[in-house]
Amino acid sequence: MNKGKISIIMNCYNAEEFINQSITSVIEQSYQNWELIIWDNQSTDESSKIIKSFKDRRIYYFLAKQHTSLHEARNFALSKISGEFFSFLDCDDYWNNKSKLKLQYEKINEDEMLACVYSKYFIKYHNSLLPTRIVPKKKLYSGFIFNDLINEYNFAIGSGIFRVNKLKDFPNIFDTRRDLISDFDFIMRLSLNNKFDKIDLPLFTYR
């Protein structure tokens, strides 16, 4: 485990339209102690060519042996990380704030009991007249937030930074039997007995 390093998981499948912006939003972060694990789930477009055009030694490219579900691919990618913390950024999303990692690292580093620090986020509608909106509009929850999330689930997986050592009781982080709701399942299991904290700013854009 590399202390202070944030391992960023980027799952990719046919993302040539957006992945340049996604990777650039990582490189432009003010916090620079990171590695980017890109798991290519057998893309058939120009995604791999775009990824390989970035000459940054912190970027690691892995091509899946076969196409799998998203959450099985996430589990494979997570087996490659070396950081003390990890985060997710899917290939069509991006971090709209260059201080995202810095703000969240400083917060999670204050309290070793914290399993996650998350934020508000933007929802951006691609090729739509609908305006970009912030979610949620009210303040986020902090502390032991399991019951709060049961009442109102407002968590986006790309908005969080997570502490690796809080996952020791998770044989597989994402339960692939519940693929359509695996993000929700993971966050609910993690929040059941672990503290969360928050940044009340939209740091992430979900397209």
Disulfide bonds with the S-S distance in Angstrom:
none
